[in-house]
Amino acid sequence: MSVIDLRSDTVTQPTPGMLDAMARARTGDDVYGEDPTVNQLEAELARRLGFAAALFVPSGTMSNLLALMAHCERGEEYIVGQQAHTYKYEGGGAAVLGSIQPQPLELQADGSLDLEQVAAAIKPDDFHFARTRLLALENTMQGKVLPLAYLAQARAFTRERGLALHLDGARLYNAAVKLGVDARVITQHFDSVSVCLSKGLGAPVGSVLCGSRELIGKARRLRKMLGGGMRQVGGLAAAGLYALEHQVQRLADDHANAQLLAQGLSQAGFSVEPVQTNMVYVQMGDRAEALKAFAAERGIKLSAAPRLRLVTHLDVDAGQIEQVVSTFAEFSRN
């Protein structure tokens, strides 16, 4: 039985072309700055996204943490969404390792933060309070694409208030493909951007932090401090380069499959949230665990939650989507 894994878009396997690129990659010691393929990846992504420099790191969690620690000193603060990855899903690293205070706010329905609420959350210049230094956004946010007009407003807002603006762009390219724009149209508004290569893009590991030379220089020192210095990792960087060259535009296929899945589940009687990119959210209530077990018996991997997330990716095709819909429909009849 072939397995259909909808838990995340991190579960993909490298394609034959990617494996070939990894095998042929030139390598060197990256801690010394001597891995030519890593250097190429950093320069290429910085160029594509409009930044002066970039840094290859093992994970998106580290990339975001480096950005927060580069922007904020101990005892300072960043404003962030309650459901944002940088606040909720990164082990409290900013607070534990950076001594940085998060100020979480509720997200709006479109995945944005209300800038009036952000303004109200900025601390006065008073020694009783942590200094507010940074606004952190995420795009896509639970599959939702932040509007370009909103990003321009957030940029103007942060400049007026002397804040830096960071983007957790783990799925930046999903947003760009959905909007039909070059990714730089999104990233032009930010002081730093983290891009994950191992989500929809299909690389086996790695993220890249982009920013100014000063910020990346600070992040490089912090990367060593956090244990993220790597040696001959050109093979991993080659996977990222291959993904950028060959696996960006195909994200549209994942979006189409997510739409197909949402339509099928809706027709089967399930409550499904509107879909924009590669994430489908289904209201399952207390039936989530039973569905997970039922699906597992039929070769489908799910993460059980009352608000169930299904994620499409390059290892799931339209035919498999039909199998998933049939399994859900069978479950609902039991």
N, C-alpha and C positions, 0 to 999 in steps of 0.2 A: 504494500500500500504506500503510495507516495504521500508525503506529508504536506499539508497546506498550512503555513504558519502565518497567522494574521496578528500576532501579538505586537509586532513592531516592524519598522523598515530597517532595523539594525541586524536582522537575521539572515540577510542575503549572503550568497556564496559568490566569490570572485568569478567572473566570466572567463572563458578560455583566453580571450584577448588580453584581459587584465593580468592573468597569471603569466602569460608570455612576457608582457611588459615588466612585470616584477622580476622574472628570471633574468632578464637582460639588463637590469638596472645597474648603473655604475654606483659604487658606494665609497664612502670614506667615513672618518670619525666626525659625527655631527657636533659633538661637544666642542671640538676644535673649529667648527664651522667648515669642515672639509668634505662633507658629503655633497657631491655635485648635484645629485638628483633632489635632495632636500632643498638645496639652494635654489634649484630651478623651480620647484613647487612654490616655495615662498615668494620668489620674485614674480612668478606668473600670476598667482592669486592676488598679490598686492597690486599688480598692474591692472588686472581685470576689474578689481573692485575700487580702484582709485586711491590707494594708500601708498605711503612711502616705504613701508616695510611690513614683514609678516613673520610669524613664528609657527613652526610645525610642532605639535604636541600630541601626546598619546590619546587624549580624550576631550570631548566637548566640556565635560565638567572641569577639567584642568584649564582649558582655554578660557572659560568664563571666569573661573577663580582668578587666573592671572590678570584678566582685564579689571576685575573689581579691585584687586590688590594694587594694581598699577595706577588706578584712578584715585583710590581712597587710602588714606593713612589710618593707623589705629585710632579708634574712637570717632571715626567719621561714619557717614551714613549714605546708603543708596536707597532710592525709592523704586519699588518693583511690584508686579502683580502678585496677588495671593496664590494664583495657580501657575506662576511662571517657574520655569525649570531652575533658574538661578536662585530662587527662593525656596521652593518646595522639594525639589528632587535632586539636590546636590549635597545632601548630608550635612547641611549647615556649615559648609566649608568657609564661607565668608566670615561668619562669626567666630568659628573655632580657630581657623588658621590665620585669618586676616584681622581679627578683632574689629570687624566692620559691622555696624548695626544695620540690619535691613528694616525698612519701613514699608511693609506690604499694604497694598490697596486692592479693593475689589476691582476685577476687570469688567469692562463693558461687554455687551453682547457680541460686539465685533472683534473682541480680543485686544482692544486698546485700553489705555488708562485715560480717564477723564482728566484733562489738564487743569481744570479748576480744582479738582480734588488734589492733584499733585501740588498745585500752588499752595493750597491750605496745609499740606503736609510738610512743606519746607520749613525747617526750624529757624527761628530768629537767631541773629548773631548774639548769642548769650552763652556764657560758660556753663549754664545749667544743661545745655542741650548738645547732643552730637551734631557736628557740622554736616549739613546736607551737601554732598559733592556730586552725585551722579543719579541720572535717571536711566533705568535699564528696561528695554523693551524686548519682545520676542516676536519673531516673524519666520514661519507661520506660528500662530498661537492656537494650539489644539486644532490645527488644520485650517484655521482662519487666516486670511491674508490681510495685513494692515493696509488701509487705503493710502495711496501716495500723498494725497492732500493732507492726511493726518500726520504723516512723517515730516512733511514740510512745516506743519504747525508745531510739532514737537521740537524740531530743530530751532525754530525761531524762539520758542518758549525757553529752551535751555540756555540759549545764548543771552537772552534778556536777563536771566537769573543767575548766570555764572556757573551753570552746571555742565558737566560732561554728559554725553549721550552714548550709551553702549547698546549694541544689538546682539542678542543671542540669535544668530542666524543659522541655527542648526539645520533648518530646512529653508534656508534663504532661496535656494534654486527652485524649490517648489513654488514659492511665492512669485519669483520672477517669471517662471513658465506660465503660471496661472494668469498673471497680469499681461503677459506677452511683451515684456520689456527686458532689456539687459539688466543683469543684477546690479550694475553700477548705478542705475537709476534709483534703486532702493538704498544702496550703501552710501551714496553721496551725502546723506543727511547725518551720518554718524561719525563719532570720534574713534570708535573701535567697533569691530565686527568679528564675531566668532562663527566660523563655518565648519560644519561637521561633514567629513568625507564618508563616514560609515553609516549614514542613514540612507536616505533615498538614492544617493549617488552610488552606493554599492561597493565602496572600498571596504577592506576588512577591518581597518582601524585608523584612527587619527582625525584630528581637527587642526584648523589653522586660525590663529588670531592675527588680525590685520589692524594697523594703526600707524601713528607717526613713528619716526625713528626713535625719538625719545621714549615713547611709551613701550615700544617693542624691545628697546634696550633694557628697560626696567623689567619687563616681563621675562626676558631671557635669563636675567639674574634670578628672578623669582622661580622660574622653571627649575633651575638647578637646585634651589633651596627645597622645593617640593618633591624632588626625586624624579623629575621629568626629563633629565638629560639623557639623550639616546646616542648610540654609537653608529654602527653601520646599518642605517635604516633607510637606505635609498630604495630598497625593494618596496617598502611601505609607501614612501613618497611617490614612487612610480605608479602605484595603484591609484593614488589620488590624482595624479596628472592624467592617467588614462580615463578616470571617471569624469574629469572636467572636459576632456576632449570628446568622449563618446557616450556619456550616460546622463547628460543634462536634458536634452530635448525629449528623450524618451520618458521623462517624468510625466509628460502629458498622457502616456498610456496608463500610468498608475492612477491619475486623476479620472480618466475615463472608466477604469475598472471600479474605482470607488463609487462613481455615479451609478454604474451598473449594479453594484452590490446594494447601494441605498435604495434604488428603485425596486429591486427584487424583494428586499426585506419589507419595504413599505407595502408592496402588493401582497405579501404573506401575512400582513396584519401587525407588523411590529412598528413601534414608535421610533422614528429615525429623524435625527436632526439634519438640517440642510447641510449639504456637502460642498466644499470648495476645492479641496486638493485631494490628498491621499488618505484622509482619516474619516471613518464613519463611526458615529456615536449612536448607540441603540439603548433605549431605556429598557432594562431587564428586571429591575427591582430585585426581589429575593430569589429569582429564578436563575441568577447568573452562574452559581456553582453547579447546578444541575445541568445547565446548558454546556458548560465547559466539559463536564464528564461525558455527556452525550456526544459532543463533537469529537472529543478525543478518541472515542471508540471508532469513529469514522475517519480518522486521520487528519483532523483539523485541530490546530492548536490555537486556543484563545486565552486571554487573561480575564479572569472572572471579576466583574465589578457591576454594581447596579446600573451605572452609566458605562456600558461596555464599549470599549474602543477597538475598532477593527482597522488595521493599517495595510494598505496595498503597497506592493513593491515589485521589483523586477523579477522576482521568483514566483509571482502569482499571475496567471493569465486569465483571460476571459472565461475559458472553459472551466477552470477551477472556481471562479466566482459563481458559476452556475451550480457547482457541487455544493458550495457553501450555502447558497440560497435554499437549495433543496433540503439540506440538513436542518436549517433553521425551521423551514416549513414543516418538516417531519416532526421536529421537536414540539412545535406549537400544537400539533394534533394529538400528542400523547397526553 
